[in-house]
Structures are given as C-alpha cells and as structure tokens.
Amino acid sequence: MSLKIIPAAKKQIKKLPRTLQIVVGNRIRGLGARDFSGSKKLTSYKDVYRVRIGYYRIIYILRADIICIILVAHRRDAYKKLATYYRHFA
C-alpha cells in the first residue's frame, strides 16, 4: 500500500510547531505501515478517515491500494476545510 501526501497537506504540516511536526510525521508513517489504530471513518464522506492528535486532525482517504493524506489542521478548521479538499478526490 502506498502513501501519498498532497502538497497542501505538506504545507500545513510545515506550519505546525516543530514538536507537533514530529508527532504528525510519526503517525503518518504509522498509517503507511497499516497501523490504523485510533482512526475513525467520517460518516458524511466515502472512504475518508481521521486520526486525532491532540487538537489536530489528520484526514486521509483510504482506497484499495493507496492512502492519501489530504488535510492536517486544527480541529476547529479541519472539517470546514475538508469540504473544499474532498471535492478534488471524490
């Protein structure tokens, strides 16, 4: 299973504090190694899941052969932004 991080998500990760970047990076590597513990499916979207890291969310699409990280954001903004980002992948 391959792991893809879209450029917008990379930019969002770079804006996070350094310690949080490390935690998010480790969790994303875990997803790439098929460690889906703590992941929950978002009910309003097809194939979209989220992982909580404190007040931040990693939102990704899980398909048969690929995990695509589409959003890394604070929880107050994550679900608002998701509607915009999801349109490109539906």
N, CA, C and O atoms as a GROMACS GRO file, in nm:
protein
  360
    1MET      N    1   0.085  -0.117   0.000
    1MET     CA    2   0.000   0.000   0.000
    1MET      C    3   0.090   0.123   0.000
    1MET      O    4   0.182   0.134   0.080
    2SER      N    5   0.061   0.215  -0.090
    2SER     CA    6   0.145   0.334  -0.099
    2SER      C    7   0.082   0.450  -0.023
    2SER      O    8  -0.039   0.453   0.002
    3LEU      N    9   0.165   0.544   0.013
    3LEU     CA   10   0.125   0.659   0.091
    3LEU      C   11   0.154   0.784   0.010
    3LEU      O   12   0.264   0.801  -0.042
    4LYS      N   13   0.054   0.872  -0.001
    4LYS     CA   14   0.070   0.996  -0.076
    4LYS      C   15   0.024   1.111   0.012
    4LYS      O   16  -0.081   1.102   0.077
    5ILE      N   17   0.100   1.217   0.015
    5ILE     CA   18   0.063   1.339   0.088
    5ILE      C   19   0.052   1.450  -0.016
    5ILE      O   20   0.148   1.482  -0.085
    6ILE      N   21  -0.067   1.508  -0.027
    6ILE     CA   22  -0.085   1.612  -0.127
    6ILE      C   23  -0.004   1.736  -0.085
    6ILE      O   24   0.021   1.756   0.034
    7PRO      N   25   0.035   1.821  -0.181
    7PRO     CA   26   0.118   1.938  -0.150
    7PRO      C   27   0.056   2.032  -0.046
    7PRO      O   28   0.128   2.089   0.036
    8ALA      N   29  -0.075   2.048  -0.048
    8ALA     CA   30  -0.141   2.136   0.051
    8ALA      C   31  -0.122   2.082   0.192
    8ALA      O   32  -0.102   2.159   0.286
    9ALA      N   33  -0.129   1.950   0.208
    9ALA     CA   34  -0.109   1.889   0.340
    9ALA      C   35   0.036   1.905   0.386
    9ALA      O   36   0.062   1.927   0.504
   10LYS      N   37   0.130   1.893   0.293
   10LYS     CA   38   0.272   1.914   0.328
   10LYS      C   39   0.293   2.056   0.379
   10LYS      O   40   0.366   2.078   0.476
   11LYS      N   41   0.229   2.151   0.314
   11LYS     CA   42   0.241   2.291   0.354
   11LYS      C   43   0.180   2.311   0.493
   11LYS      O   44   0.234   2.386   0.575
   12GLN      N   45   0.068   2.244   0.519
   12GLN     CA   46   0.004   2.256   0.650
   12GLN      C   47   0.092   2.197   0.760
   12GLN      O   48   0.100   2.252   0.870
   13ILE      N   49   0.158   2.086   0.730
   13ILE     CA   50   0.248   2.024   0.828
   13ILE      C   51   0.365   2.116   0.860
   13ILE      O   52   0.406   2.128   0.975
   14LYS      N   53   0.421   2.182   0.758
   14LYS     CA   54   0.535   2.272   0.779
   14LYS      C   55   0.499   2.392   0.866
   14LYS      O   56   0.587   2.450   0.930
   15LYS      N   57   0.372   2.429   0.871
   15LYS     CA   58   0.329   2.543   0.952
   15LYS      C   59   0.310   2.507   1.100
   15LYS      O   60   0.296   2.596   1.184
   16LEU      N   61   0.309   2.378   1.131
   16LEU     CA   62   0.289   2.334   1.269
   16LEU      C   63   0.416   2.356   1.351
   16LEU      O   64   0.525   2.366   1.295
   17PRO      N   65   0.402   2.365   1.484
   17PRO     CA   66   0.522   2.372   1.569
   17PRO      C   67   0.609   2.247   1.549
   17PRO      O   68   0.558   2.139   1.519
   18ARG      N   69   0.738   2.262   1.566
   18ARG     CA   70   0.834   2.154   1.536
   18ARG      C   71   0.802   2.024   1.610
   18ARG      O   72   0.808   1.917   1.549
   19THR      N   73   0.768   2.031   1.737
   19THR     CA   74   0.739   1.909   1.812
   19THR      C   75   0.616   1.838   1.757
   19THR      O   76   0.612   1.716   1.751
   20LEU      N   77   0.517   1.916   1.716
   20LEU     CA   78   0.396   1.858   1.659
   20LEU      C   79   0.424   1.800   1.520
   20LEU      O   80   0.363   1.701   1.481
   21GLN      N   81   0.514   1.862   1.446
   21GLN     CA   82   0.554   1.807   1.315
   21GLN      C   83   0.609   1.666   1.331
   21GLN      O   84   0.580   1.578   1.250
   22ILE      N   85   0.688   1.645   1.434
   22ILE     CA   86   0.748   1.514   1.458
   22ILE      C   87   0.640   1.412   1.491
   22ILE      O   88   0.641   1.300   1.439
   23VAL      N   89   0.546   1.449   1.577
   23VAL     CA   90   0.438   1.358   1.616
   23VAL      C   91   0.351   1.325   1.494
   23VAL      O   92   0.317   1.209   1.472
   24VAL      N   93   0.316   1.425   1.416
   24VAL     CA   94   0.234   1.404   1.296
   24VAL      C   95   0.309   1.316   1.196
   24VAL      O   96   0.250   1.226   1.136
   25GLY      N   97   0.437   1.342   1.177
   25GLY     CA   98   0.518   1.261   1.085
   25GLY      C   99   0.523   1.115   1.126
   25GLY      O  100   0.511   1.026   1.043
   26ASN      N  101   0.540   1.091   1.256
   26ASN     CA  102   0.542   0.953   1.305
   26ASN      C  103   0.408   0.885   1.284
   26ASN      O  104   0.403   0.767   1.247
   27ARG      N  105   0.300   0.958   1.306
   27ARG     CA  106   0.166   0.899   1.288
   27ARG      C  107   0.139   0.870   1.141
   27ARG      O  108   0.078   0.768   1.108
   28ILE      N  109   0.183   0.957   1.053
   28ILE     CA  110   0.165   0.934   0.909
   28ILE      C  111   0.246   0.812   0.864
   28ILE      O  112   0.198   0.731   0.785
   29ARG      N  113   0.368   0.799   0.916
   29ARG     CA  114   0.447   0.679   0.884
   29ARG      C  115   0.377   0.553   0.935
   29ARG      O  116   0.382   0.449   0.870
   30GLY      N  117   0.313   0.564   1.050
   30GLY     CA  118   0.236   0.451   1.104
   30GLY      C  119   0.120   0.414   1.011
   30GLY      O  120   0.092   0.296   0.992
   31LEU      N  121   0.055   0.514   0.955
   31LEU     CA  122  -0.053   0.485   0.859
   31LEU      C  123   0.002   0.413   0.737
   31LEU      O  124  -0.061   0.322   0.684
   32GLY      N  125   0.119   0.456   0.693
   32GLY     CA  126   0.182   0.390   0.578
   32GLY      C  127   0.217   0.246   0.606
   32GLY      O  128   0.224   0.164   0.515
   33ALA      N  129   0.240   0.214   0.734
   33ALA     CA  130   0.272   0.076   0.775
   33ALA      C  131   0.145   0.001   0.817
   33ALA      O  132   0.152  -0.103   0.883
   34ARG      N  133   0.030   0.054   0.778
   34ARG     CA  134  -0.101  -0.007   0.804
   34ARG      C  135  -0.137  -0.011   0.952
   34ARG      O  136  -0.203  -0.105   0.997
   35ASP      N  137  -0.096   0.087   1.028
   35ASP     CA  138  -0.136   0.099   1.168
   35ASP      C  139  -0.252   0.198   1.173
   35ASP      O  140  -0.231   0.319   1.181
   36PHE      N  141  -0.373   0.145   1.169
   36PHE     CA  142  -0.491   0.229   1.165
   36PHE      C  143  -0.555   0.247   1.303
   36PHE      O  144  -0.671   0.286   1.312
   37SER      N  145  -0.481   0.219   1.409
   37SER     CA  146  -0.536   0.234   1.544
   37SER      C  147  -0.570   0.382   1.568
   37SER      O  148  -0.491   0.470   1.536
   38GLY      N  149  -0.685   0.405   1.625
   38GLY     CA  150  -0.728   0.541   1.653
   38GLY      C  151  -0.794   0.611   1.535
   38GLY      O  152  -0.837   0.725   1.548
   39SER      N  153  -0.803   0.544   1.421
   39SER     CA  154  -0.867   0.604   1.304
   39SER      C  155  -1.018   0.582   1.311
   39SER      O  156  -1.065   0.477   1.355
   40LYS      N  157  -1.091   0.682   1.267
   40LYS     CA  158  -1.236   0.670   1.260
   40LYS      C  159  -1.283   0.717   1.125
   40LYS      O  160  -1.231   0.813   1.069
   41LYS      N  161  -1.383   0.646   1.071
   41LYS     CA  162  -1.442   0.683   0.943
   41LYS      C  163  -1.533   0.803   0.962
   41LYS      O  164  -1.609   0.809   1.059
   42LEU      N  165  -1.526   0.898   0.871
   42LEU     CA  166  -1.615   1.012   0.875
   42LEU      C  167  -1.743   0.974   0.802
   42LEU      O  168  -1.739   0.932   0.686
   43THR      N  169  -1.856   0.988   0.868
   43THR     CA  170  -1.982   0.934   0.816
   43THR      C  171  -2.034   1.006   0.692
   43THR      O  172  -2.103   0.945   0.611
   44SER      N  173  -2.004   1.132   0.677
   44SER     CA  174  -2.058   1.209   0.565
   44SER      C  175  -1.980   1.193   0.435
   44SER      O  176  -2.022   1.244   0.331
   45TYR      N  177  -1.869   1.123   0.439
   45TYR     CA  178  -1.782   1.112   0.323
   45TYR      C  179  -1.750   0.965   0.294
   45TYR      O  180  -1.747   0.882   0.384
   46LYS      N  181  -1.727   0.935   0.166
   46LYS     CA  182  -1.692   0.800   0.126
   46LYS      C  183  -1.540   0.782   0.136
   46LYS      O  184  -1.465   0.862   0.082
   47ASP      N  185  -1.496   0.678   0.204
   47ASP     CA  186  -1.355   0.641   0.216
   47ASP      C  187  -1.268   0.744   0.288
   47ASP      O  188  -1.147   0.744   0.270
   48VAL      N  189  -1.327   0.831   0.369
   48VAL     CA  190  -1.250   0.934   0.440
   48VAL      C  191  -1.243   0.899   0.588
   48VAL      O  192  -1.344   0.867   0.651
   49TYR      N  193  -1.121   0.906   0.642
   49TYR     CA  194  -1.096   0.873   0.782
   49TYR      C  195  -1.020   0.986   0.847
   49TYR      O  196  -0.963   1.071   0.779
   50ARG      N  197  -1.020   0.987   0.981
   50ARG     CA  198  -0.943   1.087   1.054
   50ARG      C  199  -0.871   1.024   1.172
   50ARG      O  200  -0.914   0.924   1.228
   51VAL      N  201  -0.761   1.087   1.207
   51VAL     CA  202  -0.683   1.049   1.324
   51VAL      C  203  -0.668   1.174   1.409
   51VAL      O  204  -0.636   1.281   1.358
   52ARG      N  205  -0.691   1.161   1.538
   52ARG     CA  206  -0.676   1.274   1.629
   52ARG      C  207  -0.536   1.275   1.688
   52ARG      O  208  -0.483   1.172   1.729
   53ILE      N  209  -0.478   1.394   1.691
   53ILE     CA  210  -0.351   1.416   1.761
   53ILE      C  211  -0.371   1.544   1.842
   53ILE      O  212  -0.347   1.654   1.793
   54GLY      N  213  -0.416   1.528   1.964
   54GLY     CA  214  -0.448   1.644   2.047
   54GLY      C  215  -0.559   1.723   1.981
   54GLY      O  216  -0.666   1.670   1.952
   55TYR      N  217  -0.533   1.852   1.958
   55TYR     CA  218  -0.632   1.938   1.894
   55TYR      C  219  -0.623   1.935   1.741
   55TYR      O  220  -0.697   2.006   1.673
   56TYR      N  221  -0.534   1.854   1.687
   56TYR     CA  222  -0.515   1.849   1.543
   56TYR      C  223  -0.572   1.721   1.484
   56TYR      O  224  -0.586   1.620   1.554
   57ARG      N  225  -0.604   1.726   1.356
   57ARG     CA  226  -0.660   1.611   1.286
   57ARG      C  227  -0.580   1.584   1.159
   57ARG      O  228  -0.543   1.676   1.086
   58ILE      N  229  -0.555   1.456   1.134
   58ILE     CA  230  -0.500   1.412   1.006
   58ILE      C  231  -0.617   1.346   0.935
   58ILE      O  232  -0.672   1.248   0.984
   59ILE      N  233  -0.655   1.400   0.822
   59ILE     CA  234  -0.768   1.346   0.747
   59ILE      C  235  -0.712   1.284   0.619
   59ILE      O  236  -0.636   1.347   0.546
   60TYR      N  237  -0.753   1.160   0.594
   60TYR     CA  238  -0.700   1.089   0.480
   60TYR      C  239  -0.807   1.006   0.411
   60TYR      O  240  -0.911   0.974   0.469
   61ILE      N  241  -0.779   0.973   0.285
   61ILE     CA  242  -0.866   0.887   0.206
   61ILE      C  243  -0.798   0.752   0.196
   61ILE      O  244  -0.680   0.743   0.163
   62LEU      N  245  -0.874   0.649   0.224
   62LEU     CA  246  -0.822   0.512   0.218
   62LEU      C  247  -0.890   0.439   0.104
   62LEU      O  248  -1.010   0.414   0.108
   63ARG      N  249  -0.813   0.406   0.004
   63ARG     CA  250  -0.863   0.328  -0.110
   63ARG      C  251  -0.790   0.194  -0.110
   63ARG      O  252  -0.707   0.169  -0.023
   64ALA      N  253  -0.820   0.110  -0.204
   64ALA     CA  254  -0.767  -0.027  -0.206
   64ALA      C  255  -0.614  -0.031  -0.201
   64ALA      O  256  -0.557  -0.115  -0.130
   65ASP      N  257  -0.547   0.055  -0.274
   65ASP     CA  258  -0.402   0.045  -0.285
   65ASP      C  259  -0.327   0.172  -0.245
   65ASP      O  260  -0.205   0.180  -0.261
   66ILE      N  261  -0.399   0.271  -0.192
   66ILE     CA  262  -0.333   0.398  -0.161
   66ILE      C  263  -0.396   0.465  -0.039
   66ILE      O  264  -0.517   0.458  -0.017
   67ILE      N  265  -0.311   0.530   0.039
   67ILE     CA  266  -0.355   0.617   0.148
   67ILE      C  267  -0.314   0.757   0.106
   67ILE      O  268  -0.196   0.784   0.082
   68CYS      N  269  -0.410   0.847   0.097
   68CYS     CA  270  -0.382   0.983   0.053
   68CYS      C  271  -0.414   1.081   0.167
   68CYS      O  272  -0.530   1.099   0.203
   69ILE      N  273  -0.310   1.143   0.222
   69ILE     CA  274  -0.328   1.243   0.328
   69ILE      C  275  -0.372   1.372   0.260
   69ILE      O  276  -0.299   1.428   0.178
   70ILE      N  277  -0.494   1.418   0.293
   70ILE     CA  278  -0.545   1.537   0.224
   70ILE      C  279  -0.548   1.661   0.313
   70ILE      O  280  -0.558   1.772   0.262
   71LEU      N  281  -0.540   1.643   0.446
   71LEU     CA  282  -0.556   1.758   0.532
   71LEU      C  283  -0.493   1.732   0.669
   71LEU      O  284  -0.510   1.625   0.726
   72VAL      N  285  -0.420   1.830   0.719
   72VAL     CA  286  -0.368   1.829   0.856
   72VAL      C  287  -0.400   1.967   0.911
   72VAL      O  288  -0.343   2.067   0.867
   73ALA      N  289  -0.493   1.973   1.009
   73ALA     CA  290  -0.538   2.104   1.056
   73ALA      C  291  -0.589   2.095   1.199
   73ALA      O  292  -0.615   1.987   1.251
   74HIS      N  293  -0.604   2.212   1.261
   74HIS     CA  294  -0.664   2.222   1.393
   74HIS      C  295  -0.810   2.179   1.381
   74HIS      O  296  -0.873   2.199   1.277
   75ARG      N  297  -0.862   2.122   1.486
   75ARG     CA  298  -0.996   2.064   1.479
   75ARG      C  299  -1.104   2.167   1.448
   75ARG      O  300  -1.205   2.133   1.388
   76ARG      N  301  -1.084   2.293   1.489
   76ARG     CA  302  -1.187   2.394   1.461
   76ARG      C  303  -1.196   2.426   1.312
   76ARG      O  304  -1.301   2.471   1.264
   77ASP      N  305  -1.086   2.403   1.238
   77ASP     CA  306  -1.084   2.434   1.095
   77ASP      C  307  -1.092   2.309   1.007
   77ASP      O  308  -1.130   2.319   0.890
   78ALA      N  309  -1.057   2.196   1.060
   78ALA     CA  310  -1.038   2.076   0.978
   78ALA      C  311  -1.162   2.037   0.901
   78ALA      O  312  -1.154   2.009   0.781
   79TYR      N  313  -1.276   2.035   0.966
   79TYR     CA  314  -1.396   1.985   0.900
   79TYR      C  315  -1.455   2.088   0.804
   79TYR      O  316  -1.525   2.052   0.709
   80LYS      N  317  -1.427   2.217   0.828
   80LYS     CA  318  -1.468   2.321   0.734
   80LYS      C  319  -1.386   2.310   0.606
   80LYS      O  320  -1.439   2.319   0.495
   81LYS      N  321  -1.255   2.291   0.623
   81LYS     CA  322  -1.165   2.280   0.508
   81LYS      C  323  -1.187   2.151   0.430
   81LYS      O  324  -1.164   2.146   0.309
   82LEU      N  325  -1.231   2.048   0.499
   82LEU     CA  326  -1.247   1.917   0.435
   82LEU      C  327  -1.343   1.922   0.318
   82LEU      O  328  -1.318   1.858   0.215
   83ALA      N  329  -1.451   1.997   0.329
   83ALA     CA  330  -1.548   2.007   0.220
   83ALA      C  331  -1.480   2.058   0.092
   83ALA      O  332  -1.512   2.011  -0.018
   84THR      N  333  -1.389   2.152   0.105
   84THR     CA  334  -1.318   2.205  -0.010
   84THR      C  335  -1.220   2.104  -0.069
   84THR      O  336  -1.216   2.085  -0.190
   85TYR      N  337  -1.142   2.040   0.016
   85TYR     CA  338  -1.040   1.948  -0.030
   85TYR      C  339  -1.101   1.819  -0.087
   85TYR      O  340  -1.049   1.762  -0.183
   86TYR      N  341  -1.210   1.775  -0.030
   86TYR     CA  342  -1.269   1.647  -0.071
   86TYR      C  343  -1.322   1.650  -0.214
   86TYR      O  344  -1.319   1.548  -0.284
   87ARG      N  345  -1.370   1.765  -0.258
   87ARG     CA  346  -1.424   1.777  -0.394
   87ARG      C  347  -1.323   1.732  -0.501
   87ARG      O  348  -1.363   1.680  -0.605
   88HIS      N  349  -1.196   1.752  -0.475
   88HIS     CA  350  -1.094   1.717  -0.574
   88HIS      C  351  -1.069   1.566  -0.583
   88HIS      O  352  -1.012   1.518  -0.681
   89PHE      N  353  -1.113   1.491  -0.482
   89PHE     CA  354  -1.084   1.349  -0.476
   89PHE      C  355  -1.206   1.261  -0.493
   89PHE      O  356  -1.192   1.139  -0.507
   90ALA      N  357  -1.324   1.318  -0.491
   90ALA     CA  358  -1.447   1.237  -0.499
   90ALA      C  359  -1.468   1.175  -0.635
   90ALA      O  360  -1.566   1.104  -0.656
   0.00000   0.00000   0.00000
